[in-house]
Amino acid sequence: MSTVRIGASEFALEDVLDNPGQYVRQLERAKTTQGWAECGCSQRRPRPRLQIRRHGPIFLLALWPDQVHQHAVTCHFHRRAGSKRASATDSLDAFRTRDGHHDVRLDASLWVSTRTPTTRTRPTGKSAKPPRRSAGLLAFLEFAWEQAGLNVWPGTGGRSWNACWSHLITELADCRINGKPADGMLHVMQRWDPARKTEILAELDAWQARLTPTKDTSPRGILIGEIESHEPTQFGGKLVLRQSLLRYFMSGAVYQRLQRSHATALAGIGKTEQRCIAILLVEKSKANYLTVVDAAAMLANRQFLPCDSSYEIAMADRLVALERSFLKPLRHIGQAAVHPDFVLTDVTPEVVIEVLGMSGNPQYDTHLAEKRAHYQANRIPCIEWTPAAEELANVTLPMPATISEKTL
């Protein structure tokens, strides 16, 4: 179990991430006196530092700049070099990162003018500079998940929604979306905690207050949370997030699009071994309630590892149970030649895992053949599991390089 040293005391890292409100006094004192905490994941000295950042009345742990890869691969703060993508330096990419700060361009309007639009003359000719690419809500959710290290499983411990919230909040603290600071525009729901009821509700109320329309504009906000339920209404649909009892209403067109485009993720709602994570673009209605303008959903297992199907959920759960270190490549990485379902990272060389849940579909089989050719050409070891033909328990995995004596 990973630990963290706060001042002179050692605590379980998982508990500090899960219950930051219980460590306010220790974190505040360490921030004032020492200036940082120390991660206990590595035997090297000095230990990797962790930032202590204030978030309202509590404090959160975050990566220390330039010490990302000093963390052990089994640490929740470990990041792979590959997660900081090559396209981060591409000036036209939708996701850019410079000096640790993210700059995101979404294919969405974050404010709507309430004035009558004036006629503008469209310029003739072509611009010498190509336009910057933009990304949809799901791509942004995947980007955020990856940059926060939430698509990586260290091999031990657990991960709660509060841990996800903590990593997302600190990773996106200085993010800019469509040229504007994400602070105030983006809200990641906190896990409900009766002991912190007042501050949680105050933070949510303050965020909603920023969405109040003015005489000139109607601002919009981005909300990330876990869907508890959804159902049709007389005028469209509504959904409830697990972290709040608020209802979020949407038109029939938006509700139908959400169901059609994200049916697999929505199917995970109510299942103990699955999670449905949502990203919502919202605005305030004239009646002062939040209306969903656009939405996307991502399926995950109970540890909030992204998965593309229930078969992938089963594979991820098996790898977690076997205490394997692995990652889930996410599909917004447009420059990648292929997107494996999983990659085992506790072996050398790393091993790709493909879950063949749609074998027999011509388009799927063609894409799979391209993947196989890529792995073979680049000498990448690959394990395949066809759920329709083989029990998951019978899939043979290579021994972990660091604990080869463990019987799998």
N, C-alpha and C positions, 0 to 999 in steps of 0.2 A: 504494500500500500504506500503510495506517494505521500510525503509529508511536506509541510512548509514551515520554515522558521520565521516567526513574527516576533521581533525583539529577541528575548532570550528563551522563548518558549517554542516548543514544537507541536504542531497540530496536524491532523489529517487533512490533506489538501482537498479531498472530495467533500469533506464536511464544511470547510471554509467557503468553497464555491457554492455549495448547496444552501448554506445558511449564513450569508454575509452579515445579516442583522445581529447575529450572536457574537460577532467578533469586532464590533465597532470600536470598543475601547482599546483593544490590543492593536488593531490596525492604525487607528489614529495616533497612538503613542509612537508606534514604529515609524510612521510617516514623518512625524515631527522630529524625532530624535535621530534615527538612522537614515531615513529617507527611502527605504526599500524593505522588501521581504526577501527570503532566500528559499529557493526550491530545493527540496531534499531528494530529487530524482536521481542525482548524479553523485558519484563518489569523488569526482574531481574537486579540487580546492583552488580558488574560492568557488563556492556554490553559485549556480546561475541566479542572478538577481531577478526579482519581479517588481514591477511598478505597483505602487499603491495609489489608486485613483479615487477621488471623492466622487460619489454619485448621490446627490442630495444629502440625506443624513447618514448614509452608509459608505463603506469603502469597498472597492473591488480590486482584485489582483489582475495584472496585465503583463504581457511580455515586456521584458527590458530590451530596448533597441540594441541591435547588433549581438544579442546573446541568444537568438532564436535556436540555433543548432547546438548550443551547449547543453540543452535538455536531452535527457535519455529518450530513446524511441518509445519507451513505455510511459512517458509523461504526458499528461493532458495538455501541456504547453509546448510539446514538440511540434515543429512545423517542418514539412518537407520543402526542399529548394524548389521543387516542381510546382508548389502551390503558388509561388510568386511568379506568375506566368510571364513568358517572353513578351506577350502582347501588352504587358503592363507598360512597356516603353514605346508602344505604337501609338502615335499621336491621334490616329483615327479610330482606335479601338473604343468600344463602349465602356470598357473597364480599364482604367489607367491607375497606376500606383507610383507615387514619387515620394521618397523620404518617409515611407510608411503611411502616407495619407492617400486615401482612395478618392478617385474622381470618376463618377458614374454618369453615364448618359442614358436615360430611360426613354423608351418610346411611349411616353405618356405626358399629358399636360398636368402640371402640378398646380396650376391656377387657371381659372377661367374668368375672362372679362365679363362683367355684367352690363357693360355699355354696348350700344349698338355699334357693330364693327363698321369702320370706314373703308371705303374702296381704296385699294392700293394698286399701284401700277406694278406689274410683275416685270422685273428687269429682264432685258433681252440678252442673248448670248450665254455662254457657259462660263461658270466660275473657274478660275485657274486652280483653285484649291478644292479637292474632293471633300464632300461633307463627312463629318464624323459619324461613325456607325452608332446605332442605338440598340438597346436590349429591352426585352419584355420583362414582366414582373417575375416570372419563374426563373429566368436567367439571373436576375439580380438576387433572388433568394438563394440560388445555388452558389453564386459568387460569394455572398455573405457567409454562407455555411462553410465553404471551402477556406476562405481567408481566416475565419475564426477557428479553423482546425477541426470542425465538427463532422467532417467526412472521414476523419482518421480515428481508428480505434487503437489505443495503446496496448491492449492485451489484458489489462487488469482494471479492477474498480468498477464504478458505475457512473452513469451520467443522468442527471435529472434535468427538468426544464430550467430550473434556476441556474444550473451550470451553463446551459446553452445561452440563457439570457445574459449572464455575466460575460461570456466570451464575445457575444455579438455586440453588446453595449461598448465594451472597451475597444474592440476592433474597428467599429464604425463611428467612434466618438468624433473624429475629425474628418469624416467623409463628406464629400460634396456631391449632391445629386442635381443634375441639370444646372450646374453652376452655382447652386445655393447650398449653404450649410445644411447637413442632414439633421442637426440638432434642432428640435422643434418641428421638423417635418416628419421624421421617422420615429415611430414608437414601437418598441419591443415589449410585449406584455410580460409582466412579472407573474410568477406563480403566486396564487392567492395565499396570504399568510395573515390570519386574524390578528397576530401580534403586531403586524405592520400595516393594519388596515388603513389608518389615517394617511400615512405617507404614500401608500400605493394609490389610493383613490385621488389624493391631491395631485400626484404626478399625471395620472390619466386625465383628470379634469383640466389641468393646465394645458396639456397637449390638445384636448378637444377645443379649448377656448381659442387656441390659435387658428382654428378652422372656421371661426365665425366670419361670415361674409361681410364685406364692406360695401359701400355704395358703388365701388368700381370693380372689385374682384371677388371671386369665390375661391379661397385657397383650398387645396387638397392635401391630404396626409397619407402616409404609408404605414400600415399596421402589420406586425408579424405576431402570430400566435398559433395556438393549436385548436383546431375545430372540435367542439364538443358535439354539435348536432346541426342539422340544416333541414329545412322543410319548405314546401311551397306555401305561398300566401295568396290572397285575393288578387294582389297586384304584381306578384313576381315570386320572390323567395326571401328567406331570412336565414341567418346562421348565428350560432352562439359559440363563443370561444371558451375554452375550458378555464381560462384564467379570469373570466369576468362573466357576470350575468347579463351584460348588455346585449341587446339584439341589434344585428346589423342587417338592414333591409336592402334589397336590390330589385331592379326591374326584371321582368320576365326574360328579356333578351340576355341580360348578364347572368342570370341564374341558369338558363339553358346552356349558355356557353361554358360556364363553370362545370356543369355536370357532364357535358359532352367532352370537353378537353381534359378533364382531370378525374375521370370516373374511377381509375385505379386508386388514386390517392384517397378519394372520398369513400371508397369501399373499406378503408381501414378504420373508419370512425366506429367507435364502440367495441373494437376488438382489443383485448388486453395486450396482445403481442405486437400491435401496430399503432402508429401515430399518423395523424394527418395534419401537416403544418401548412398554414395559410399565410399568404401575403395579400393584403387588401389595399386598394386605392380608394379612399373614401373622401366624402365631402359632407358638409352639413346641409340638411334640407331646410326649407322655410319653416317647417314645424320643429326645427332644432334637434333632430335626431340624425345619426350618421347613416348615410346612404353609400352603398358600395358601387363605385363606378366601374371598377375592373377587379378581377381576382384571379389568383392562381393557387395551386395546392401541390404539396410534395409529400409522397409517402415515405415513412421512416419506420424503423423497428422501435422497440421500447427504449432503447438507448439513444434514440433520435439520430441514428445513422440513416442517411437517405438510401432508398431502395426503389427499384422500378417495378416490382411485382411481388406478389405473395411468395413466389418461389425464392426470390432474392432475400426476402425477409427470413425465410427458413435457413438459407445459407449463412446470412449474417448472424443469426442467432446461434447457429452451430459453431461458427468461428469464435464468437464471444464466449460461449460455454467452454470451448477448448483453450481459452486464454491466448488466442492468437492475435498478433499485431497485423493489422491490415488497413486498407483504405478503399474508399469508394470513389473512383474518378467521376467527376460531374460533367454533364454534357455541354455546358456553356463554353467549355474550352474549345473554341472553334479550330485552333491550330493543330490539335492532336490528330494524328493519323487514324487512330481508333480509340474507342472508349471501352476498355474492359469493364466487366461487371464488378470485379474486385481484384485487388492486388495484395498478395501476402507479402508483408514487409519484414518478417522475422526470419527470412531465409536468404541465402546468397547463391545464385542471383535470385532476385524477386520473381515470384510466380504469379501469373495471371490466372484468375478463375472466371470461367464463362458459364452462366446458368442458361441452358438452352430450353427455355420455357415455351417457345413457339416453333419448335422443329416441325417441318412439314409445310410451313407457310413459304411460298416461293420467294417473296421479297426478303423475308427474314433469312432464308437459307442462302440466298445470294450474298447478303451482307455478311453472314457468318463465314462464307467461303473467303471473302476478302480479308476478314479478320485473321483467319487461319493462315492465309498466305503471308500476311504481314508478320505474324508471330514467327513463322518458319523462316522467313527471309532475315529477320533480325535476331534469330536464335533466342527468342523469348519463351521460356517454359510456360506451358498452359495446361490447366486442368479443366475438363469439361464435365458438367453434370446435366443429364437429360432427365428431368423429373418424371416424365412419362415412362421411362425405361429402367430407372435405377433408384433404389432407396438412397436417401441422402446419407444415411449412416454407413453405406458401403463405399462412399467416395474416399479414396485414399489421398491423404495430404502428406506433403513432405515434412520431415521433422524440423522443428525450429532450430536455427543455428545456435542460439544461445542456451537452449535447454534441451539438447539432443537426447538426454536420458529420459525425457518424459514419454510415456507411452500414450499414443493417441488412439 
